[in-house]
Amino acid sequence: MEELQTIRHSLAHVLAKALKKYYGDVLLTIGPATADGFYYDIDLGQNLTSEDMPKIEAEMKKIINNNEKFEKIVVSKEKALELFKDNPYKTEIISELPDGEEISIYKLGEDFFDLCRGPHVASTGKLSNAGFEFKVINGAYWRGSEKNKMLQRVYFYAFANKAELAEHKKQVQEALKRDHNKLGRELEYFTTVDYIGQGLPIMLPKGAKTIQIMQRFVEDEEAKRGYLLTKTPLISKTELFKISGHLDHYRESMFIWGDEEKGEAFALRPMTCPFQYQVFLNRTRSYKDLPMRLAETSTLFRNEASGECHGLIRLRQFTISEGHIIVTPEQLEDEFRNCVDLAKYSLGCMGLGDDVSFRFSKWDENNKEKYIGSKEEWDRVQDKMREILNDLKIPFVEADGEAAFYGPKLDIQIKNVFGKEDTIITIQIDFQIAERFQMFYTDADGVKKNPYIIHRTSVGCYERTLAYLIEKYAGALPLWLAPEQVRILTINERNKDYAQGVADKFIENGLRITTDFRNETIGYKIREAMSQKLPYLVIIGEEEESNKTISIRGRGFENLSGLKVEDFINRLKEEVKTFKK
């Protein structure tokens, strides 16, 4: 893998040199290797397009055929600043390096050099067998901040050889077929509208129905497990978020309006926790009231950068299965264990249980301003959380700097069809907020104490989970999650009345059905229904009406005739009940 990364990084320099030949005034910024190739961010006075890339690729191949040498040169910080004085991006990077540090520059051939740590191949001839190809040009803010200038990011695929490149491109094509951002729109689960805004999807009836199904499943399961349902405001005076610490540590991700100096400012909630604490604070509490399990289907708002918004995975408004458990220290481990069990159960029922990994997200003690609390407190709680995870035999990786500002967390990670990882469910231990809100309970010994709080979700963000379900099943959702479970089709108009009677029986049994009694050929109606990836089609003609039966077609190439309506309904109800995938 290190050898492949070296090939990719070397090709990034070859790309940079090719760009420099055709666009002498281009400002090069950074050009790292990626999971499937490399990119280079550039500042250019004109927009590059895919039509410009054939000549760039041809020049790259020419550089490779020339077998030009990579040469490492070490210079002082002062010399590096002189060499790159006309490039503000490079000088910014160099200026941040410690004084006195030696800086490496890589020369390529006789007329190109770039700031780089390396390593690189010895010469471009070593790249002759590599498979590389232009991928796409996107916009990217310098250093990922929308406060900075928008650059052009030129992506390339790159692999050790052309066969591996071809195989990867084949996999990408398969992934595109499952991409929820494409398939979810084609199947009419959601849409977006430019004049409404990025990260603000419109859930169409099918998407809204699937989310409702998931929401009812979660709320019913939480009720079985002793959760109390709450309903809290979508907005609050900023004073609430000042107490919680969100105003100091999360302000840039919040939507705030009004005059804060006059105490007349409000914010849309980015999370529900400080609202739910008010349930605990409603009256005096003792240890007998704990654990207190509070749950809410919460609509939240995050001020995501427009460039970060993607389909249903990263949004500015979304709905989450949010919950907070207020516990004594002695109850912490059992309740944390129960949260993990609920998350794994929910994912398992949806068929996503085998697709996730676990990350123990810790604080970064070298970046203390990002967090609240002392090192001793963080060490104690993180040690406890690690102990719990080990007891649960959860295979996890540790990640510094990924904790919430108030405590460590278990992030359940999942990848989309393109391999990008994101968090689907999180379970957090909060050992500090209770004190900030003066949350106390009286223990058995009569002493007032601050409780611990577990922040958790049962299935995470509903929209994001729907995105992963669409990708997992290529749009063909399991029967229990499918917004439309059965479509009833007539072969001719004479069978309408019988078909409607069959439809009524499905509806009476709580199944989600639609009917297609149009005067169209049965072949046309079947093809149209199958394109919607429906679980089952019920087909009714003269023979079915005469025998008081139905014929079915399942998306698993199942074709059956002569079925009794009641038998098929019972079969579907059992399939729903068992969460069959």
Rosetta blueprint (number, residue, H / E / L):
1 M L
2 E H
3 E H
4 L H
5 Q H
6 T H
7 I H
8 R H
9 H H
10 S H
11 L H
12 A H
13 H H
14 V H
15 L H
16 A H
17 K H
18 A H
19 L H
20 K H
21 K H
22 Y H
23 Y L
24 G L
25 D L
26 V L
27 L E
28 L E
29 T L
30 I L
31 G L
32 P L
33 A E
34 T L
35 A L
36 D L
37 G E
38 F E
39 Y E
40 Y E
41 D E
42 I E
43 D E
44 L L
45 G L
46 Q L
47 N L
48 L L
49 T L
50 S H
51 E H
52 D H
53 M H
54 P H
55 K H
56 I H
57 E H
58 A H
59 E H
60 M H
61 K H
62 K H
63 I H
64 I H
65 N H
66 N L
67 N L
68 E L
69 K E
70 F E
71 E E
72 K E
73 I E
74 V E
75 V E
76 S L
77 K H
78 E H
79 K H
80 A H
81 L H
82 E H
83 L H
84 F L
85 K L
86 D L
87 N L
88 P H
89 Y H
90 K H
91 T H
92 E H
93 I H
94 I H
95 S H
96 E L
97 L L
98 P L
99 D L
100 G L
101 E L
102 E L
103 I E
104 S E
105 I E
106 Y E
107 K E
108 L E
109 G L
110 E L
111 D L
112 F E
113 F E
114 D E
115 L E
116 C L
117 R L
118 G L
119 P L
120 H L
121 V L
122 A L
123 S E
124 T H
125 G H
126 K H
127 L H
128 S L
129 N L
130 A L
131 G E
132 F E
133 E E
134 F E
135 K E
136 V E
137 I E
138 N E
139 G E
140 A E
141 Y E
142 W H
143 R H
144 G H
145 S L
146 E L
147 K L
148 N L
149 K L
150 M E
151 L E
152 Q E
153 R E
154 V E
155 Y E
156 F E
157 Y E
158 A E
159 F E
160 A L
161 N L
162 K H
163 A H
164 E H
165 L H
166 A H
167 E H
168 H H
169 K H
170 K H
171 Q H
172 V H
173 Q H
174 E H
175 A H
176 L H
177 K H
178 R H
179 D L
180 H H
181 N H
182 K H
183 L H
184 G H
185 R H
186 E H
187 L L
188 E L
189 Y L
190 F E
191 T E
192 T L
193 V L
194 D L
195 Y L
196 I L
197 G L
198 Q L
199 G L
200 L L
201 P L
202 I E
203 M E
204 L L
205 P H
206 K H
207 G H
208 A H
209 K H
210 T H
211 I H
212 Q H
213 I H
214 M H
215 Q H
216 R H
217 F H
218 V H
219 E H
220 D H
221 E H
222 E H
223 A H
224 K H
225 R L
226 G L
227 Y L
228 L E
229 L E
230 T L
231 K L
232 T L
233 P L
234 L L
235 I E
236 S E
237 K E
238 T H
239 E H
240 L H
241 F H
242 K H
243 I H
244 S H
245 G L
246 H H
247 L H
248 D H
249 H H
250 Y L
251 R H
252 E H
253 S H
254 M L
255 F L
256 I E
257 W E
258 G L
259 D L
260 E L
261 E L
262 K L
263 G L
264 E L
265 A L
266 F E
267 A E
268 L E
269 R L
270 P L
271 M L
272 T L
273 C H
274 P H
275 F H
276 Q H
277 Y H
278 Q H
279 V H
280 F H
281 L L
282 N L
283 R L
284 T L
285 R L
286 S E
287 Y H
288 K H
289 D H
290 L L
291 P L
292 M E
293 R E
294 L E
295 A E
296 E E
297 T E
298 S E
299 T E
300 L E
301 F E
302 R L
303 N L
304 E L
305 A L
306 S H
307 G H
308 E H
309 C L
310 H E
311 G L
312 L L
313 I L
314 R E
315 L L
316 R L
317 Q E
318 F E
319 T E
320 I E
321 S E
322 E E
323 G E
324 H E
325 I E
326 I E
327 V E
328 T L
329 P H
330 E H
331 Q H
332 L H
333 E H
334 D H
335 E H
336 F H
337 R H
338 N H
339 C H
340 V H
341 D H
342 L H
343 A H
344 K H
345 Y H
346 S H
347 L H
348 G H
349 C H
350 M H
351 G L
352 L L
353 G H
354 D H
355 D H
356 V E
357 S E
358 F E
359 R E
360 F E
361 S E
362 K E
363 W L
364 D L
365 E L
366 N L
367 N L
368 K H
369 E H
370 K H
371 Y L
372 I L
373 G L
374 S L
375 K H
376 E H
377 E H
378 W H
379 D H
380 R H
381 V H
382 Q H
383 D H
384 K H
385 M H
386 R H
387 E H
388 I H
389 L H
390 N H
391 D H
392 L L
393 K L
394 I L
395 P L
396 F E
397 V E
398 E E
399 A E
400 D E
401 G L
402 E L
403 A L
404 A E
405 F L
406 Y L
407 G E
408 P L
409 K E
410 L E
411 D E
412 I E
413 Q E
414 I E
415 K E
416 N L
417 V L
418 F L
419 G L
420 K L
421 E E
422 D E
423 T E
424 I E
425 I E
426 T E
427 I E
428 Q E
429 I E
430 D E
431 F L
432 Q L
433 I H
434 A H
435 E H
436 R H
437 F L
438 Q L
439 M L
440 F L
441 Y E
442 T E
443 D L
444 A L
445 D L
446 G L
447 V L
448 K E
449 K E
450 N L
451 P L
452 Y E
453 I E
454 I E
455 H E
456 R E
457 T E
458 S E
459 V E
460 G E
461 C E
462 Y H
463 E H
464 R H
465 T H
466 L H
467 A H
468 Y H
469 L H
470 I H
471 E H
472 K H
473 Y L
474 A L
475 G L
476 A L
477 L L
478 P L
479 L L
480 W L
481 L L
482 A L
483 P L
484 E L
485 Q L
486 V E
487 R E
488 I E
489 L E
490 T E
491 I L
492 N L
493 E H
494 R H
495 N H
496 K H
497 D H
498 Y H
499 A H
500 Q H
501 G H
502 V H
503 A H
504 D H
505 K H
506 F H
507 I H
508 E H
509 N L
510 G L
511 L L
512 R L
513 I E
514 T E
515 T E
516 D E
517 F L
518 R L
519 N L
520 E L
521 T L
522 I H
523 G H
524 Y H
525 K H
526 I H
527 R H
528 E H
529 A H
530 M H
531 S H
532 Q L
533 K L
534 L L
535 P L
536 Y E
537 L E
538 V E
539 I E
540 I E
541 G L
542 E H
543 E H
544 E H
545 E H
546 S H
547 N H
548 K L
549 T L
550 I E
551 S E
552 I E
553 R E
554 G E
555 R L
556 G L
557 F L
558 E E
559 N E
560 L E
561 S E
562 G E
563 L E
564 K L
565 V H
566 E H
567 D H
568 F H
569 I H
570 N H
571 R H
572 L H
573 K H
574 E H
575 E H
576 V H
577 K H
578 T L
579 F L
580 K L
581 K L
